[in-house]
Amino acid sequence: MSSTGDMGTGNTLPITTRKKRIIGSTGSLQETYGCGGRFNEYYHHNHRWQVSTDGCTVICRRTKSFLKCLIPRKNKTNCIITIFMLIMVIIMFTKYIRMITNDDHAANDEDLIVIRRQILDETNLENVQAPSIWRNPKSDDHYGCIDRLASETRNRSAPTNGYILVQANGGLNQMKMGISDMVAIAKLMDATLVLPTVDHKSFWTDPSDFKDLFDVKQFTTTLQDDIDIVDSLPPHVAGIAPHQKDPVSWSMPSYYQGEILSLLRRQKVVKFLHTDSRLANNGIPDSIQKLRCRTMYEALKSTKEINELARKLVNRLKQNSEHYLALHLRFEKDMLAFTGCTHGLSEKEADELKALRYGVKHWKVKNIKSMKKRQQGNCPLTPRESAIFLQAMGFPSSTKIYIVAGEIYGERGLDDFKEKYPNVSTHSTLATEDELKPFKDMHNQLAALDYTLALASDVFVYTYDGNMAKAIRGHRMFKGFEKTIYPDKRNFVKVLDQLDEGRLSWEDFSLQIHFFVIRLYAIHIRSISVRLPDSTLLIFRFLNPGYGSLDAIRGMFAYSKCTSSIK
C-alpha cells in the first residue's frame, strides 16, 4: 500500500500519518485519534470541517461522533485509556481554572471555618482579655545549643596568623551582626581580633564607642576559648600600617582561608573596611554557625548601665504581674525617607522625605512610587494600620504597649494609634528625665535599651522587617520560642483597603488577618528549618533585610534537642 498520495485519488494512508484536507485551506490537519480508525472514517464521511451556522448542531454531531468512538470494540484497551486520560485532563483543567481565578493568598473557606470560633473570641474587644493572646507557641522541648565541643577549643599556645582590625558599620543591630561575622572569620583564619570600633558616621552620627554599647569583659571572656582578642595592637606590630581590605560580600570560608589568609600572613595587620554581610550563611561548618550565635546572643551583651535602666522599665511595665506588648513601629523619618513610603502623610511631609532621600548619596534608589511599594507590602505600617492590626489580632484596648522606636514621624505622630490603644509607653515617657540624661543623643544606646525591653516583652510585634526586628525575633526564638507576630503586609493592606471602602465586614477582615499570620508563620517554620545529618541540631535561618529569598540569611539561630555528643 502506498504511503503517499492524495485523499481525492482514493489512495489510503496509515492511520497515524493520514491527513485530512480542509476545504478552503491550503493546509491539512494530522489525524492521531487512535480509536481503531472507525472514528476517522465516520468523521470523514459525515463532516467536511466547515463551520456550521448552527453551533448546537455542531456540538451534538461531534458529541455523537465521540460517543460512537467509545462503543466497546476489539480494541477496548485503547478506549479505556482514552477515557482515563480525558478524565485526568478535565481534573487538571478544573484545578488550573480555580488556581488562576482565586487569589493565591486569599484564605479559603475551609481554613477559615477551622479557626473561626477561636478568632472571634479573641477579636471581640469587649471580651475579657483572652489568655491565649499571651501564650507562647510550643517549643517541643527545643532549647539553645551553641556550646563548643572540646575539639573546637582554640590552642592558646599556637602563634597567631596576624591581626584583624574591624570597624562595624551601620546601626546597632547591623553592627552586632557584622561583629559576629568578624569573630567567625577570625576563627577561620586563626587570627587575633582587635577589639572592634563602631560606626560614627551613620544616619544619626552617634558618638558611642564599643565600650559604651557592650560589656567588654563579657565579650572577651565569652569568646576566650574561640579566638584571641586584644584591646589594641601589641608593640611589635603597632608600627605597621594596616593593609586596608574590603572583603567580598557573602564569601565562603574558603575565601578567607585562602586569599585573605595569605594576605594576612604577608601584611601581618589587615583592616576590614566593611563588616556587614561579609560571610555567607549557607554551607558554613556547624561550629562556625554556633560561634556566630554565641557571639550574637551571649558575648554582645549591653553595658551594665543600659541593662540596669532596662530592668527598671520592665518592672514598671510588669507591675501587678501585668503583660505588655512591644511594638517595633518603624514609622520614623530615616526609614520613611529611605523606603519612599508616604501613605498617611501630608504632601508637605512627603516632599520633606523626598528631599532627605535625594540628599543622602549612598541611598541608591531615589525615584520611588509610594503606592506601589505599599501594595507590595514593602512599607512600614502606619500608626493607624498598626492599631487596626493589633485590634484584628484580638488585643484589647487596655493592652500595655511599649513602642520600640525613635520619634514617630508626621504631624499626627501616635495620635491615630492612641485612639485605639491609649496605654502606650516609650523610653521617653517611661523613664525619668534624670534616668535618660546619660543617654541623651546616644541613639545606639537607646536602641540597645529598646532591644532589651522588646526581648523581655510577653509579645513582640514588628511592622517592618529591618535589622532590629529580625535580631529580636531570632533572639526571642533562641530564648525559647517566645511569641513574635509579623503581619503579612501585602495582604493586610489589601484587605484593609477593602474594609475602609466598606467592601469587607470587620468579622471577615479579622478572620483573614488571623489566617494570613498563621499561614505566614507556618511557611517560615517549614521553610527555614533544616535538620543537620548525624545530629539532632535544628537550625533556624532568618532573612537578611533587603533580600527576597530564604537563601539570603543574616543569622543562624540554633535550637536543638541536644544529645550528649553535641554538648
MARMIMI-490888 format. One record per residue (C-alpha): x negated, y negated, z negated; residue in three letters. Coordinates in steps of 0.02 Angstrom, whole numbers, plus 50000, padded with zeros to 5 digits. Last residue first. Example, Ala and Ser with C-alpha at 12.3 -4.5 7.8 and 13.67 -1.06 7.14 Angstrom:
# MARMIMI-490888
493165005349643ser;493855022549610ala;
# end
This chain:
# MARMIMI-490888
486304904846285lys;486674911746456ile;486194929446404ser;487304928246251ser;488804925546363thr;489644908946390cys;491464907046434lys;490854891946527ser;491054873846574tyr;489764863846667ala;490014846246733phe;489184843446898met;489014825446947gly;489244813847093arg;489904826347217ile;490104823547403ala;490564841047459asp;492294838147386leu;492644826447529ser;493044808047553gly;491584798447483tyr;491694781147408gly;491634786947229pro;490654803247213asn;491894817147192leu;491834828847045phe;491244846647028arg;491754858546891phe;490524872746865ile;491064888946786leu;489694899846715leu;490214917846689thr;488604924646755ser;487904935946891asp;488594925147032pro;489244907446999leu;491084904646985arg;491694889347080val;492894876047027ser;493174860347128ile;494534865847247ser;495734875147132arg;495564862646991ile;495744847947110his;497224855547203ile;498124859547040ala;497864841946975tyr;498504834447138leu;500024845947134arg;500484841246956ile;500244822646991val;501264822947151phe;502644833047068phe;502764821046924his;502894806247041ile;504214815447145gln;505314818946995leu;505174801146933ser;505704794047102phe;507154806247114asp;507794800446943glu;507484782146982trp;508524783347140ser;507744780947311leu;508234769847457arg;508494754347349gly;507084744647433glu;506064744547272asp;506274763347255leu;505734766247435gln;504214755047406asp;503814765447251leu;503994781347355val;502624775747474lys;501554767747339val;501514784147244phe;501184794847398asn;499554786347438arg;499164783847254lys;499214801947199asp;499094796247019pro;497694801446901tyr;498014808446729ile;496744814646601thr;497154825746452lys;495644832546360glu;494984848446442phe;493754851846301gly;492314839546282lys;491694843146458phe;493404839046527met;493344822446436arg;491584819246503his;492114822946682gly;493584810946672arg;492534797746588ile;491214798546725ala;492514798646863lys;493414783446794ala;491794773846766met;491114777146939asn;492694772347032gly;494284782247059asp;495574768447039tyr;497144769846934thr;496454779146784tyr;497444786946644val;496634794046486phe;497704802446355val;497334805046170asp;495944792246177ser;494184795446110ala;493334795246282leu;494264779446329ala;493654771046169leu;491854776146206thr;491944770146386tyr;492664753446331asp;491174750546216leu;489964755746354ala;490834743246470ala;490614730046335leu;488754734046333gln;488694733046523asn;489594716346521his;488454707946395met;489204690546411asp;489564690546222lys;489094707246145phe;488354701045981pro;489894689745957lys;491174703545978leu;491294708145795glu;491304689745744asp;492764686045861glu;493744700645792thr;494054716445889ala;495744722345954leu;496154707246061thr;494514705846159ser;494224724746161his;495914726146246thr;497614730146171ser;499384732746235val;500984736146137asn;502104726146256pro;502334740346381tyr;503744736646504lys;503624717646511glu;501814719446459lys;501344726346630phe;502104711846725asp;501224699446610asp;499514707846622leu;498734694446731gly;500114683446802arg;498924671046883glu;497834684846954gly;496384695546899tyr;496334706346744ile;494814701946638glu;493734717146602gly;494404734646599ala;494874749446489val;496574743246431ile;497104751646269tyr;498924756746266ile;499984760746114lys;501614768046177thr;503204759046119ser;503864757746298ser;503964776646302pro;502784786846414phe;503814798046528gly;502744799746684met;503934788046776ala;503624774746643gln;501744776946661leu;501884774746849phe;503024759646831ile;501764751346715ala;500334754846835ser;501304747646982glu;501644731646884arg;499814729946831pro;499274732747012thr;498614749747064leu;496844749547130pro;496824751147319cys;496334766047427asn;498014774947435gly;498104774347625gln;499624762847613gln;498594751047505arg;497194750547635lys;498434746847774lys;499214732647675met;497534724947631ser;496814724347805lys;494944722247780ile;493694711747881asn;492124710947773lys;491384728447757val;489524727947716lys;489534721847538trp;487654718647525his;487854700547577lys;489094694947443val;489854678547505gly;491044686647628tyr;491834696247485arg;491954680847374leu;492804670847512ala;494044685047539lys;494434685747353leu;494794667047349glu;495894668347503asp;496914682147421ala;497114671347265glu;497774656847368lys;498964668247462glu;499674674347298ser;499334691747230leu;500474707047219gly;499504716547353his;497804708547382thr;496634723347408cys;495044718847503gly;494094733047420thr;492584722547368phe;493604707047324ala;494844717347224leu;493424726447134met;492504710347090asp;494064701347030lys;494754714946920glu;496274726146942phe;495304741446884arg;496594746546755leu;495754761046664his;497174764846545leu;496774772446375ala;498304779846289leu;498524779646102tyr;499244791745976his;499704787045799glu;498984795445645ser;499524780945534asn;498084770945608gln;497474777845774lys;497204761345864leu;496354753445715arg;495274768845689asn;494754768545873val;494254750245854leu;493154753745703lys;492304768545787arg;491964758145943ala;491134744845835leu;489984757845758glu;489624766045926asn;489074749746007ile;487924745245863glu;487174762645852lys;486704762046036thr;487634772046167ser;487184790146201lys;486254794746360leu;485454810946299ala;487014821146262glu;488294818946401tyr;487334812646552met;485644820246510thr;486354837246464arg;487444836646619cys;485944833246732arg;484964846846641leu;486384859146669lys;486304855746855gln;484414858146853ile;484544875046765ser;485894880646888asp;484744877647036pro;485394864847163ile;486264870247323gly;487604856947307asn;487464840147221asn;486044832447318ala;484824820847231leu;484544802447272arg;486354797247246ser;485924781747144asp;484124779547086thr;483434766247201his;481714758147213leu;480784773347149phe;479074768447081lys;477654780747105val;476094782246997val;474714795347025lys;474574789947209gln;473914806247281arg;474834818147165arg;476424807847181leu;476384808147372leu;476164827047374ser;477624828547251leu;478694817247361ile;478424827447520glu;478604844847446gly;479404847347276gln;480454831747301tyr;481094836647474tyr;481254854947422ser;482434849747281pro;483724844047412met;483984825747455ser;485654816947440trp;484904799947483ser;483104798947543val;481944791947411pro;481464773447418asp;479624772947374lys;478494759947297gln;476724765647256his;476354758847083pro;474794747847070ala;473604757346959ile;472964747546808gly;474074756646683ala;473424773546743val;472104777146611his;472974765746484pro;474604775746473pro;476104769246573leu;477554764046463ser;478834771146341asp;478394789146386val;479504803946431ile;478854821746464asp;480204833146532ile;481364847146477asp;480914851346297asp;480844832846249gln;482524829346332leu;483634827446179thr;482244819046080thr;481864806146214thr;483654800546242phe;484184801246060gln;482674790746012lys;483084777946148val;484894775846094asp;485634767746248phe;486304750846302leu;485174738046220asp;483664749646232lys;483914751046421phe;483934732046440asp;485444720446440ser;485284704446544pro;486954707446636asp;486974699346808thr;488864702546828trp;488794707647011phe;487184717446991ser;485494708946974lys;484944714446802his;484794732846844asp;484044744146713val;482304750046665thr;481924768246641pro;480744775146507leu;479254781646607val;479594799146670leu;478134811246675thr;478114823546819ala;478324842446829asp;479034839447004met;480744847446981leu;480854841246802lys;480514823346857ala;481894825346987ile;483124831246854ala;482714816346743val;482914804946895met;484624812446932asp;485234808946755ser;484554791246771ile;485584788746929gly;487174795046846met;486904783446698lys;486524768746814met;488124771746911gln;489014772346744asn;488364755546683leu;488474745846846gly;487244746746990gly;485394750846995asn;484274761046880ala;482484755246895gln;481314770046899val;479454772746868leu;478794790346892ile;477104795946828tyr;476004809846896gly;475784828646912asn;475714830546724thr;474494842446640pro;475194857846552ala;475074857846362ser;476914853546340arg;477484868846437asn;479284864846475arg;480734875346412thr;481614884346555glu;481074901846502ser;481904899446333ala;483544895946423leu;484244878346418arg;485894874046338asp;487214866446452ile;488744876746413cys;490244866146368gly;491764876246322tyr;493044887246407his;494274896146292asp;495694895346420asp;495564876346413ser;497444873946413lys;498014856446458pro;498064843746316asn;499734838946237arg;500104820446225trp;501624819946338ile;502144837046274ser;502524829346105pro;504014820046181ala;504294802446115gln;506084801646057val;507254798646203asn;507744781446267glu;506264781646385leu;507044795746485asn;505554801646588thr;505074815746470glu;506744824646463asp;507004822346650leu;505294829846684ile;505574845746586gln;507254849046667arg;506674845346845arg;505074855746844ile;505694871146936val;507014861447033ile;505664850147105leu;504664864647175asp;506204872147259glu;506744855347328asp;505114851847417asn;503994837747358ala;503394827247500ala;501554827547546his;501704836547711asp;503114825247760asp;504364836247850asn;504664836348038thr;502954843048086ile;502964857647965met;504774862447992arg;504524863148180ile;502964873848157tyr;503874885848043lys;505264887948171thr;504014890748311phe;503124904048209met;504754913248174ile;505334912148355ile;503654918448418val;503694932948296met;505454937848353ile;504924937348535leu;503404947948498met;504504961248417phe;505734961148561ile;504344963148689thr;503524977048588ile;505184986348584ile;505414983848771cys;503674990048810asn;503935005448702thr;505585009748787lys;504765012648956asn;506005025749018lys;507475014348994arg;508345005848850pro;509294990048903ile;508124975548862leu;507974969649041cys;509854968349053lys;509784956748902leu;508554945648995phe;509614944849151ser;511184940949051lys;510254926948961thr;509664920349129arg;511414920649201arg;512204912649048cys;510904898849037ile;511054894849222val;512954894349213thr;512874882849061cys;511744870649154gly;512934869049302asp;512004858149426thr;510904872949465ser;509034870949482val;508484882349623gln;507354896849574trp;508124908549705arg;509084919549587his;510054935749614asn;508904946449719his;507254940849641his;507954941449466tyr;508534959349485tyr;506884964849558glu;505874955549426asn;506954962649287phe;506794980349353arg;504884979449369gly;504574990949220gly;504864976549098cys;503124968849118gly;503594950649140tyr;501974945549221thr;502574936449376glu;501424922549439gln;502344907449507leu;502064900249680ser;501554883849756gly;502004874549916thr;503714870449847ser;505444868149921gly;505964885749878ile;504774893749752ile;503894909149819arg;503734923549699lys;502044931049665lys;501574949249634arg;499974951849533thr;500544962449386thr;501994970249484ile;500874977249620pro;501324968949786leu;502584974249917thr;502604969250102asn;504294964750174gly;503664950650283thr;504524937050180gly;503614942550022met;501964938050105asp;500434949150118gly;499024956150018thr;498774971549910ser;499294983250048ser;500005000050000met;
# end
